[in-house]
């Protein structure tokens, strides 16, 4: 979720978010052979949900010449969340929900970072030097933001705006995968559930998962939903007050289609109970007041 080079957690650090994300279409960095900055899967999904997968792709625009990396490096977790696209598509099918997938590698620009974050354009990732990111000046950053970051996040905003305009308070599920080993330490968690102040989905989801035999569940592990550098949930869910959760699944479990489907089914089973609760589909402050009145 946070990427291989995430800085040390500092929950006290304030987060500055822009108040709007205009849809800017810029094509100077892409050509006709390059994919779009995002794709929408299961566009007609009927559930009051939106799934997003920031790091679903390892694509690099042709003009970037693989950022100076060899093909093998682009297969590594530094370039994308391995298995996250198949996992997210499987979950979208099972929940009957639309899904927006990022179209390019996190090495081009990390869609889950504020654009002014130093890790949005990583010059080195998990010890691998990224030559094409050695010097990224402000005009280059602006072009990447306009070409890749803005369209992806504008698509998310547009979908959430549409649902809310129709009188629906949607839920946002952010899907990521993580490496099984980090800094030489084995990660025991098959699934990590990331959340901050809003427990509406996270807590009952973890309760469901912990009833399943053989699972080790991370509560804000291996990454934390309180991390100040995350962007997608902070910007799209927290500021709207809509229910949300970040989900991490270990990459060794979802590296092929069969594994991705298996773990999508596990996640869907754990999400059915919280997502079926009609009382969660309201602004967070309203939900808090209702919960307090019932205590």
C-alpha positions as CSV (number, residue, x, y, z in Angstrom):
1,X,0.0,0.0,0.0
2,X,2.7,2.5,1.0
3,X,5.3,1.1,-1.3
4,X,8.7,-0.4,-0.7
5,X,10.4,2.8,0.3
6,X,7.8,4.1,2.7
7,X,9.2,6.5,5.3
8,X,8.8,5.9,9.0
9,X,5.2,6.3,10.3
10,X,4.5,9.6,11.8
11,X,0.8,9.8,12.5
12,X,1.1,13.2,14.1
13,X,2.3,14.8,10.9
14,X,-0.5,17.0,9.4
15,X,-1.8,16.1,5.9
16,X,-2.4,18.9,3.4
17,X,-4.8,18.0,0.7
18,X,-6.0,20.0,-2.3
19,X,-9.6,21.1,-2.2
20,X,-10.3,20.0,-5.8
21,X,-8.9,17.8,-8.5
22,X,-9.8,19.2,-11.9
23,X,-9.9,16.7,-14.8
24,X,-6.9,17.7,-16.9
25,X,-6.3,15.7,-20.1
26,X,-2.6,15.8,-21.2
27,X,-1.2,13.5,-23.7
28,X,2.4,14.7,-24.4
29,X,3.9,11.8,-22.4
30,X,1.8,9.1,-24.0
31,X,1.4,7.8,-27.6
32,X,-1.2,5.8,-29.4
33,X,0.5,2.5,-28.3
34,X,0.3,3.4,-24.6
35,X,-2.7,2.5,-22.4
36,X,-5.0,5.0,-20.8
37,X,-4.2,6.5,-17.4
38,X,-7.0,4.4,-15.8
39,X,-9.5,1.7,-16.7
40,X,-12.9,1.0,-15.4
41,X,-13.9,-2.6,-14.8
42,X,-17.5,-3.8,-14.2
43,X,-18.7,-0.3,-14.9
44,X,-22.4,-1.3,-14.5
45,X,-21.9,-2.8,-11.0
46,X,-25.0,-2.2,-8.9
47,X,-23.5,-2.2,-5.4
48,X,-23.2,1.2,-3.6
49,X,-19.4,0.7,-3.7
50,X,-16.4,1.8,-5.6
51,X,-13.2,-0.3,-5.6
52,X,-9.9,1.3,-6.6
53,X,-6.5,-0.2,-7.3
54,X,-3.8,2.5,-7.3
55,X,-0.9,0.2,-8.1
56,X,-2.5,-2.3,-10.5
57,X,-0.2,-1.7,-13.4
58,X,3.5,-2.0,-14.2
59,X,3.1,-0.1,-17.6
60,X,5.7,2.6,-18.5
61,X,5.0,5.0,-21.4
62,X,7.2,4.3,-24.4
63,X,8.7,7.8,-24.2
64,X,10.1,6.9,-20.8
65,X,12.2,4.0,-22.2
66,X,11.4,1.9,-19.1
67,X,12.9,4.6,-16.9
68,X,16.2,3.1,-17.7
69,X,15.3,-0.3,-16.0
70,X,15.5,-3.7,-17.5
71,X,12.3,-5.8,-18.1
72,X,13.0,-8.0,-15.1
73,X,12.9,-5.0,-12.8
74,X,9.5,-4.1,-14.0
75,X,8.2,-7.5,-12.9
76,X,9.2,-6.7,-9.3
77,X,7.1,-5.3,-6.6
78,X,8.9,-1.9,-6.9
79,X,6.9,-1.3,-10.1
80,X,3.4,-2.5,-9.0
81,X,1.3,-4.3,-6.5
82,X,1.7,-7.9,-7.9
83,X,-1.6,-9.6,-8.2
84,X,-3.7,-6.6,-7.2
85,X,-5.4,-6.2,-10.6
86,X,-6.7,-9.8,-10.6
87,X,-7.6,-9.6,-6.9
88,X,-9.5,-6.4,-7.4
89,X,-11.3,-7.6,-10.5
90,X,-12.3,-10.8,-8.7
91,X,-13.6,-8.8,-5.7
92,X,-15.5,-6.4,-8.0
93,X,-17.3,-9.4,-9.7
94,X,-18.2,-11.0,-6.3
95,X,-19.5,-7.7,-4.8
96,X,-21.1,-6.5,-8.1
97,X,-19.2,-3.2,-7.8
98,X,-17.3,-1.0,-10.3
99,X,-13.6,-0.8,-10.1
100,X,-11.1,1.8,-11.2
101,X,-7.6,0.6,-11.9
102,X,-4.5,2.8,-12.2
103,X,-3.0,2.5,-15.7
104,X,0.7,3.0,-15.1
105,X,3.5,1.9,-12.8
106,X,4.0,3.6,-9.4
107,X,7.5,4.4,-10.6
108,X,6.1,6.9,-13.1
109,X,4.0,8.5,-10.3
110,X,2.6,7.0,-7.2
111,X,-1.1,7.5,-7.3
112,X,-1.4,6.9,-3.6
113,X,0.9,9.9,-2.7
114,X,0.4,13.6,-2.6
115,X,2.1,14.9,-5.7
116,X,4.5,17.0,-3.6
117,X,5.6,14.0,-1.6
118,X,9.2,13.0,-2.4
119,X,8.2,9.4,-2.8
120,X,5.7,10.2,-5.5
121,X,8.6,10.1,-8.0
122,X,11.0,7.6,-6.4
123,X,14.7,7.8,-7.5
124,X,15.3,4.6,-5.6
125,X,12.9,1.8,-4.6
126,X,13.8,-1.1,-2.3
127,X,17.5,-0.6,-3.1
128,X,16.9,-0.4,-6.9
129,X,18.0,2.8,-8.6
130,X,15.4,4.3,-11.0
131,X,17.6,6.2,-13.5
132,X,14.6,7.9,-15.2
133,X,13.7,9.4,-11.8
134,X,17.2,10.6,-10.8
135,X,16.3,14.2,-11.7
136,X,12.6,15.1,-12.1
137,X,12.2,18.8,-12.3
138,X,9.0,20.8,-11.6
139,X,7.8,20.9,-15.3
140,X,8.3,17.1,-15.6
141,X,6.5,16.6,-12.4
142,X,3.6,18.7,-13.6
143,X,3.4,16.8,-16.8
144,X,3.2,13.5,-15.0
145,X,0.6,14.8,-12.6
146,X,-1.5,16.1,-15.5
147,X,-1.1,13.0,-17.6
148,X,-1.4,10.2,-15.1
149,X,-2.4,11.4,-11.6
150,X,-5.2,13.9,-12.4
151,X,-7.2,11.7,-14.8
152,X,-7.2,8.7,-12.4
153,X,-8.3,10.7,-9.4
154,X,-10.8,12.7,-11.4
155,X,-12.4,9.4,-12.5
156,X,-12.7,8.4,-8.8
157,X,-14.2,11.8,-7.9
158,X,-16.6,11.7,-10.8
159,X,-17.9,8.2,-9.8
160,X,-18.4,9.2,-6.2
161,X,-20.0,12.5,-7.1
162,X,-22.4,10.6,-9.4
163,X,-23.5,8.2,-6.6
164,X,-23.8,11.0,-4.0
165,X,-25.9,13.1,-6.5
166,X,-28.2,10.2,-6.8
167,X,-28.7,10.2,-3.0
168,X,-26.3,7.3,-2.3
169,X,-23.6,7.4,0.3
170,X,-21.1,5.0,-1.3
171,X,-18.3,3.0,0.3
172,X,-14.7,3.0,-1.0
173,X,-12.5,-0.1,-0.9
174,X,-8.8,0.4,-1.8
175,X,-7.1,-2.8,-2.9
176,X,-3.3,-3.3,-2.5
177,X,-0.8,-6.2,-2.2
178,X,2.4,-6.3,-0.2
179,X,5.6,-8.3,-0.3
180,X,5.9,-11.4,1.9
181,X,9.3,-10.3,3.2
182,X,10.4,-6.8,4.0
183,X,13.9,-5.8,5.3
184,X,14.6,-9.4,5.8
185,X,11.6,-10.0,8.0
186,X,8.8,-12.5,7.1
187,X,5.4,-10.9,7.2
188,X,2.9,-13.4,8.9
189,X,-0.2,-11.6,7.8
190,X,-2.1,-12.9,4.8
191,X,-4.4,-9.9,4.9
192,X,-3.9,-6.4,6.3
193,X,-6.8,-4.2,7.1
194,X,-6.0,-0.4,7.0
195,X,-8.1,2.1,8.7
196,X,-7.9,5.3,10.8
197,X,-10.9,6.9,12.6
198,X,-13.8,5.2,10.7
199,X,-14.4,1.6,11.9
200,X,-17.6,0.9,10.0
201,X,-16.1,-1.6,7.6
202,X,-12.7,-2.4,9.1
203,X,-13.7,-3.7,12.5
204,X,-16.6,-6.0,11.5
205,X,-14.5,-7.2,8.5
206,X,-11.6,-8.2,10.8
207,X,-14.1,-9.9,13.1
208,X,-15.3,-12.0,10.2
209,X,-11.8,-12.8,9.0
210,X,-10.7,-13.9,12.5
211,X,-13.5,-16.5,12.5
212,X,-11.9,-18.2,9.4
213,X,-9.4,-20.9,10.3
214,X,-5.8,-20.5,9.6
215,X,-5.7,-16.7,8.9
216,X,-3.4,-14.2,10.4
217,X,-4.9,-10.7,10.1
218,X,-3.0,-7.5,10.4
219,X,-4.9,-4.6,12.1
220,X,-3.1,-1.7,10.5
221,X,-0.3,-4.1,9.6
222,X,2.0,-4.3,7.7
223,X,1.0,-0.7,6.9
224,X,-1.2,1.7,8.7
225,X,-4.3,3.6,7.6
226,X,-3.0,6.4,9.8
227,X,0.0,6.9,7.6
228,X,0.2,10.6,6.7
229,X,1.6,10.0,3.2
230,X,-1.4,8.1,1.8
231,X,-3.6,10.0,-0.6
232,X,-6.4,8.0,-2.1
233,X,-8.5,7.2,0.9
234,X,-7.6,10.5,2.6
235,X,-8.7,12.6,-0.3
236,X,-11.7,10.6,-1.6
237,X,-13.1,8.9,1.4
238,X,-12.1,10.7,4.6
239,X,-12.9,14.2,3.4
240,X,-16.4,13.1,2.2
241,X,-17.1,11.1,5.4
242,X,-18.0,8.0,3.4
243,X,-17.3,4.4,4.8
244,X,-14.0,3.0,3.6
245,X,-11.2,0.5,4.2
246,X,-7.8,-0.2,2.8
247,X,-7.0,-3.9,2.1
248,X,-3.5,-5.5,1.7
249,X,-3.1,-9.1,0.6
250,X,0.4,-10.8,0.5
251,X,1.7,-11.0,-3.0
252,X,2.8,-14.6,-2.8
253,X,-0.8,-15.6,-2.3
254,X,-2.2,-13.8,-5.3
255,X,0.6,-14.0,-7.9
256,X,-1.5,-16.2,-10.2
257,X,-5.1,-16.1,-11.3
258,X,-6.2,-19.0,-9.1
259,X,-4.7,-17.4,-6.0
260,X,-6.2,-14.0,-6.7
261,X,-9.7,-15.6,-7.1
262,X,-9.3,-17.6,-3.9
263,X,-8.4,-14.5,-1.8
264,X,-11.0,-12.4,-3.5
265,X,-13.6,-14.9,-2.3
266,X,-12.2,-14.8,1.2
267,X,-12.4,-11.0,1.2
268,X,-15.9,-11.0,-0.2
269,X,-17.1,-13.4,2.4
270,X,-15.6,-11.1,5.2
271,X,-17.1,-8.0,3.6
272,X,-20.6,-9.2,3.1
273,X,-21.7,-8.6,6.8
274,X,-20.4,-5.0,7.1
275,X,-21.5,-4.0,3.6
276,X,-25.0,-5.4,4.2
277,X,-25.4,-3.1,7.2
278,X,-27.6,-0.2,5.9
279,X,-26.7,2.0,8.9
280,X,-23.1,2.5,7.5
281,X,-24.2,4.3,4.4
282,X,-24.3,7.9,5.7
283,X,-21.7,10.6,6.5
284,X,-19.3,9.6,9.2
285,X,-20.5,12.4,11.6
286,X,-24.1,11.3,11.3
287,X,-23.1,7.6,11.9
288,X,-21.1,8.7,15.0
289,X,-24.0,10.6,16.4
290,X,-26.4,7.6,15.8
291,X,-23.9,5.2,17.4
292,X,-23.5,7.5,20.4
293,X,-27.3,7.8,20.8
294,X,-27.6,4.0,20.9
295,X,-25.0,3.6,23.6
